[in-house]
Amino acid sequence: MPIVLPLLLLLLCFFTHCTLCFSASKPQTLILPLKTETLPHGFAPHSTNKLSFHHNVTLTIQLSVGSPPQNVTMVLDTGSELSWLHCKKAPNLNSVFNPLASKSYSPIPCSSPVCRTRTRDFSIPVSCDPKKLCHATLSYADASSIEGNLASETFGLGLSTQPGTIFGCMDSGFSSNSEEDAKTTGLMGMNRGSLSFVTQMGFPKFSYCISGRDSSGILLFGEAKFAWLRPLNYTPLVQISTPLPYFDRVAYSVQLEGIRVSGKVLPLPKSVFLPDHTGAGQTMVDSGTQFTFLLGPVYTALKNEFIQQTKPVLRVLNDPNFVFQGAMDLCYQVPMNRPSLPQLPTVTLMFQGAEMSVSGERLLYRVPGMVRGSDSVYCFTFGNSDLLGIEAFVIGHHHQQNVWMEFDLEKSRVGVAEVRCDLASQRLGLGV
């Protein structure tokens, strides 16, 4: 199963009001919005499909499901395949989908080809429940799990509907953070698997752009052709046809080749970035994880270099018992009366054919409510995968802010370009 920390980590929030255009044979473009400063008129495209998101606790989309439609809120997750909804009212859940109230709800039997063949990439094999319905159990890296039956249903995005969409109607599970879980109805899987939402919708590609300024963003299905968008740099997806125990074949897996801190490339052999014979060590782009996690040797090299380069301007928090979110053990004390963070070295992730640079405030995250004397505590936004017990490099959404991220399923590649996402949303006429 994909490496996802959807409940443990702070994520993002998409509140969407979209109009989705389909032709009979091929889907057209669909878009989503942000809020920010006013721009001159004339930037909005002639025909757009709009969704709006606000970035708060979880990367979520609001849409409708069922007949008559019920409003739901789903976490957008490029690290998962099966979309699912809470279908059983629990004490902590404010938002659930009621299948009994929908005329278009149809459970999937065990004998269905969907159950038998299209679930092959699930980490836990599906089973047959007493009613001979297809039963799925999903587990995540934060030790949460959810289970229930596969079903088909009509999903609505704005004025358009997608009948026969396969999803999980989940009625039991364990969450490591029930408070955050209660804020959403479910999860929208967006990886490359045959049952992912984007695959079922039939779009060859999708993009998103997360603002680092006003907690909002854009989600776009289809082609992004805008004069103001810089040409994207593409890195190919790593594809391994042979099933390996630790390699997720339907993840957006790219090849990390090195890391640069300011102008200095970490002195690491290329081999430390390559998956081994078990598939452990792949690099995944995951919107369902907030921060970025690196395997031990790479994390240690980056941590030591960052400490070295920030010695003159930052004071390390010397508390071996404090590890933020279980995997981030490099933290700093910053005076609360300091108006802004000092100048920090840029950390650049080097991929085959593309780079992603992380600079300024995106490098440090203030731990909410944590104070040491007259100092706030900030932690480095790269963590140690080994401390989480995950065998992968994971690029989280915090480091994707102000980057146009394109996931091209047709050409098996990921494209990136730096962009002011708040301004992009205004240019698309998506300002809130």
C-alpha positions in Angstrom: 0.0 0.0 0.0 1.3 3.5 -0.7 3.2 5.3 2.0 0.5 7.7 3.3 0.3 9.6 6.6 -3.1 11.2 6.0 -4.2 11.5 9.6 -0.9 12.0 11.5 0.3 14.9 9.4 -1.1 18.3 8.8 -2.3 18.3 5.2 -4.2 20.6 2.9 -7.8 21.5 2.1 -9.6 21.7 -1.2 -13.2 23.0 -1.0 -14.4 22.6 -4.5 -17.2 24.0 -6.6 -16.4 22.8 -10.1 -18.0 22.6 -13.4 -16.5 19.6 -15.3 -16.7 19.3 -19.0 -16.7 16.0 -20.9 -17.0 15.3 -24.5 -18.5 12.0 -25.7 -15.1 10.5 -26.3 -12.5 12.4 -24.4 -12.6 14.5 -21.2 -11.8 18.2 -21.5 -9.9 20.3 -19.0 -11.2 20.8 -15.4 -9.8 23.3 -12.9 -9.9 24.4 -9.2 -9.2 27.7 -7.3 -7.3 29.9 -4.7 -7.9 33.2 -3.0 -5.4 36.1 -3.2 -4.7 39.6 -4.4 -6.5 41.1 -7.3 -5.0 40.9 -10.8 -5.9 42.7 -14.0 -8.8 41.4 -15.9 -8.5 39.3 -19.0 -6.5 36.3 -17.5 -9.3 33.8 -17.1 -9.6 31.2 -19.8 -12.8 31.0 -21.8 -14.1 27.7 -20.6 -12.9 26.3 -17.3 -13.9 23.7 -14.8 -13.4 25.1 -11.4 -12.7 23.7 -7.9 -11.6 25.7 -5.0 -9.5 24.6 -2.1 -8.5 26.1 1.2 -5.5 24.6 2.9 -6.1 23.8 6.5 -5.9 20.4 7.9 -6.4 17.9 5.1 -6.1 18.2 1.4 -9.9 17.8 0.7 -12.3 18.1 -2.1 -16.1 18.6 -1.7 -18.2 16.8 -4.1 -21.5 14.9 -4.3 -22.2 11.2 -4.3 -25.3 9.2 -4.8 -28.9 9.7 -6.1 -30.2 12.0 -4.8 -26.8 13.6 -4.2 -25.2 13.7 -0.8 -22.4 16.2 -0.1 -19.1 14.6 1.0 -15.5 15.8 1.7 -12.6 13.7 0.6 -8.9 13.9 1.2 -7.0 14.2 -2.1 -4.2 11.6 -2.0 -1.7 10.8 -4.8 -0.3 8.0 -2.6 -3.5 5.9 -2.6 -5.5 3.9 -5.1 -8.9 3.1 -3.8 -11.2 6.1 -2.9 -13.4 5.4 0.1 -16.2 7.0 2.2 -17.2 6.5 5.8 -20.5 4.6 5.5 -21.3 4.0 9.2 -22.1 6.7 11.7 -19.6 6.7 14.5 -19.6 8.9 17.6 -16.7 11.1 16.3 -17.8 11.3 12.6 -19.7 14.4 11.5 -19.7 13.5 7.9 -20.8 10.1 6.5 -22.3 8.7 3.3 -25.5 6.8 3.6 -25.7 4.1 0.9 -29.3 3.2 2.0 -30.5 6.6 0.9 -29.1 6.3 -2.7 -30.9 4.7 -5.6 -27.6 4.4 -7.6 -25.6 2.6 -4.9 -24.5 -1.0 -6.0 -22.3 -3.3 -3.9 -19.6 -5.3 -5.8 -20.0 -9.1 -5.4 -16.9 -11.3 -4.8 -17.6 -13.0 -8.2 -17.2 -9.6 -10.1 -14.1 -9.2 -12.3 -13.6 -5.9 -10.5 -13.1 -7.8 -7.2 -11.1 -10.6 -8.7 -8.7 -8.7 -11.0 -8.7 -4.9 -10.5 -7.7 -5.1 -6.8 -4.3 -6.8 -7.5 -2.3 -3.7 -6.4 -3.9 -3.6 -2.9 -1.4 -4.4 -0.2 -3.9 -6.6 1.6 -5.8 -9.0 -0.6 -9.6 -8.5 -0.8 -11.8 -11.1 0.8 -15.4 -12.3 0.6 -17.8 -11.3 3.4 -20.7 -13.4 4.7 -23.0 -11.8 2.1 -20.6 -12.7 -0.7 -19.6 -9.1 -1.2 -16.1 -7.8 -2.0 -14.4 -6.8 1.2 -11.3 -4.6 1.4 -9.0 -3.6 4.2 -6.6 -0.6 3.8 -3.8 0.2 6.1 -1.6 3.2 6.3 1.9 4.1 7.6 0.6 5.9 10.6 -1.0 2.6 11.8 -4.5 3.6 10.9 -6.7 1.2 8.9 -10.2 1.1 7.4 -12.3 -1.7 6.0 -15.6 -2.2 4.2 -17.1 -3.3 0.9 -16.4 -2.2 -2.6 -19.3 -0.6 -4.4 -20.2 1.4 -7.5 -21.9 4.8 -7.2 -22.5 8.1 -9.1 -20.0 10.8 -8.2 -20.8 14.4 -9.0 -18.3 17.2 -9.7 -20.2 20.4 -10.1 -22.6 20.0 -13.0 -21.2 16.8 -14.3 -21.6 13.2 -13.0 -19.5 10.1 -13.2 -21.8 7.0 -12.8 -20.4 3.6 -12.0 -17.4 4.9 -10.0 -15.9 2.1 -7.9 -15.1 3.1 -4.3 -14.9 1.6 -0.8 -17.9 2.0 1.5 -16.1 1.7 4.8 -17.9 0.8 8.0 -15.1 0.1 10.5 -11.5 1.1 11.2 -8.9 2.5 13.5 -7.5 6.0 13.2 -4.4 7.4 14.9 -6.0 10.8 14.9 -9.8 10.6 15.2 -10.2 14.3 15.6 -8.8 15.0 12.2 -10.5 12.0 10.7 -13.9 13.4 11.9 -13.5 16.4 9.6 -13.7 14.4 6.3 -16.0 11.8 4.8 -13.3 9.8 3.2 -10.3 9.7 0.9 -9.9 10.2 -2.9 -7.2 7.9 -4.3 -5.2 9.5 -7.1 -2.4 7.2 -7.9 -1.9 5.2 -11.2 -3.9 2.1 -10.2 -6.8 0.9 -12.3 -9.3 1.8 -9.5 -7.9 5.3 -8.7 -10.3 8.2 -9.1 -8.3 9.9 -11.9 -8.0 6.6 -13.8 -11.7 5.9 -13.6 -12.5 9.5 -14.7 -10.4 8.9 -17.8 -8.1 12.0 -17.6 -4.6 11.4 -19.1 -3.1 13.9 -16.6 -3.8 16.2 -13.7 -2.0 19.0 -12.0 -2.1 20.9 -8.7 -0.5 24.1 -7.4 -0.4 24.8 -3.6 0.0 28.4 -2.4 2.4 29.0 0.4 0.9 32.4 1.1 -2.8 32.2 1.7 -3.5 28.6 2.4 -5.3 27.7 -0.8 -4.6 26.1 -4.2 -5.6 24.8 -7.6 -6.5 21.3 -8.8 -6.7 20.8 -12.5 -7.7 17.7 -14.5 -6.6 17.6 -18.1 -4.2 19.8 -20.2 -2.7 22.9 -18.6 -1.9 25.3 -21.4 -1.5 28.8 -20.1 0.7 31.6 -21.5 1.9 32.5 -17.9 2.9 29.0 -17.0 6.6 28.3 -17.5 7.6 25.2 -19.5 7.7 22.2 -17.2 10.7 20.1 -16.5 9.8 16.4 -16.6 11.2 13.5 -14.7 10.2 10.0 -15.8 8.3 7.6 -13.6 10.3 4.7 -12.4 8.5 1.5 -13.5 9.4 -2.0 -12.4 7.2 -4.7 -14.0 8.2 -7.5 -11.6 6.3 -7.4 -8.4 8.7 -6.6 -5.5 7.7 -6.7 -1.8 8.6 -3.1 -1.0 8.0 -1.4 -4.4 4.6 0.3 -5.0 4.1 -0.1 -8.7 1.2 2.3 -9.0 2.8 5.2 -7.0 4.2 8.3 -8.7 7.7 6.9 -8.2 10.5 9.1 -9.5 14.3 8.8 -9.3 16.0 11.1 -6.8 19.6 11.4 -7.8 21.1 13.8 -5.3 20.6 16.7 -2.9 22.3 20.1 -2.9 22.5 22.5 0.0 23.2 25.9 -1.3 25.9 25.1 -3.9 27.1 22.0 -2.2 26.0 18.5 -3.4 25.9 16.0 -0.6 28.8 13.6 -1.0 26.7 10.4 -1.4 27.0 7.6 -3.9 24.1 7.4 -6.5 23.4 3.9 -5.2 21.9 5.2 -1.9 19.0 6.7 -3.9 18.2 3.6 -6.0 15.6 0.9 -5.0 17.3 -2.3 -3.9 16.4 -5.8 -5.0 13.3 -5.9 -2.7 12.1 -2.5 -4.1 12.9 -0.7 -0.9 14.2 2.8 -1.5 11.8 4.2 -4.2 11.0 7.9 -4.2 7.3 8.8 -4.2 5.5 12.1 -4.8 2.7 12.1 -2.3 0.1 14.7 -1.7 -1.2 12.7 1.3 2.0 13.4 3.3 2.8 16.8 4.6 6.6 16.8 4.9 9.5 15.0 3.1 11.0 11.9 4.5 14.4 10.5 3.5 16.0 7.1 4.2 18.5 7.2 7.1 21.9 7.7 5.4 20.6 10.4 3.2 18.7 12.1 6.0 21.7 12.1 8.2 24.0 13.6 5.5 21.4 16.4 4.8 20.8 17.1 8.5 24.6 17.4 9.2 25.1 19.7 6.3 22.1 21.9 7.2 23.4 22.2 10.8 26.8 23.2 9.5 25.5 25.8 7.2 23.1 27.4 9.7 25.4 27.4 12.7 25.9 31.2 12.5 22.2 32.0 12.4 20.2 29.2 14.2 20.4 27.7 17.7 19.7 23.9 17.7 17.2 22.6 20.3 19.3 20.3 22.5 16.6 17.9 23.6 17.2 14.3 22.6 13.7 13.3 23.9 11.9 15.6 21.4 11.3 14.2 18.0 8.5 16.1 16.0 5.9 13.8 14.5 8.1 10.8 15.3 10.6 11.4 12.5 12.0 14.9 12.7 14.8 15.2 15.2 16.4 18.4 14.0 14.7 21.4 15.7 15.7 24.9 16.6 14.9 27.6 19.2 14.0 30.9 17.5 13.3 34.0 19.6 9.5 34.8 19.6 10.3 38.5 19.2 12.2 37.9 16.0 10.1 39.3 13.1 11.3 36.7 10.5 13.5 33.7 10.1 17.2 34.3 9.1 18.5 33.7 5.7 18.6 29.9 5.2 20.5 27.8 2.6 18.3 26.4 -0.2 17.9 22.6 -0.3 17.5 21.3 -3.8 16.2 17.8 -4.6 17.8 16.7 -7.8 15.8 14.3 -10.0 16.5 12.9 -13.5 15.6 15.8 -15.7 14.2 18.1 -13.0 14.9 19.8 -9.7 12.7 21.0 -6.8 14.2 23.7 -4.6 13.0 24.3 -1.0 13.9 27.6 0.5 13.0 30.2 3.2 10.1 29.4 5.5 9.4 26.1 3.8 12.5 24.7 5.4 11.4 25.2 9.0 8.0 24.5 10.6 6.9 26.1 13.9 5.7 23.5 16.3 2.2 24.7 17.4 2.1 25.6 21.1 5.6 24.6 21.9 7.7 27.3 23.7 11.1 27.1 25.4 11.6 30.2 27.6 11.2 33.1 25.2 11.7 31.0 22.1 9.4 29.2 19.7 10.5 25.8 18.5 10.9 25.2 14.7 11.7 21.9 13.2 13.5 21.0 9.9 10.8 20.0 7.4 12.8 16.9 6.3 12.4 13.8 8.4 13.9 10.3 8.8 12.0 7.5 7.0 13.8 5.0 9.2 12.2 6.5 12.3 8.7 6.0 10.7 9.5 2.5 9.7 8.9 3.2 6.0 11.3 1.9 3.3 11.0 4.8 0.9 11.8 8.5 0.1 8.5 10.4 0.3 8.2 14.0 -1.2 5.4 15.6 0.8 3.1 18.5 -0.2 4.8 21.1 2.0 7.8 21.1 -0.3 5.5 21.2 -3.4 4.2 24.7 -2.5 4.5 27.2 -5.2 5.4 24.5 -7.7 3.1 23.5 -10.6 2.9 19.7 -10.2 1.8 17.8 -13.2 1.1 14.0 -13.1 1.1 12.7 -16.6 -0.3 9.2 -16.7 -0.3 8.9 -20.5 3.5 9.6 -20.8 4.5 8.2 -17.4 6.2 11.3 -16.0 5.9 14.1 -13.5 6.4 17.7 -14.5 7.4 20.6 -12.3 7.7 24.4 -12.7 8.1 27.1 -10.1 5.1 29.4 -10.1 3.3 31.8 -7.6 0.3 29.6 -7.0 -1.8 32.4 -5.4 -1.4 34.4 -8.6 -2.1 31.4 -10.8 -5.4 30.9 -9.1 -6.4 34.5 -9.8 -5.3 34.2 -13.5 -7.6 31.2 -13.8 -10.5 33.2 -12.3 -10.5 31.0 -9.2 -9.9 33.6 -6.6 -12.1 33.3 -3.5 
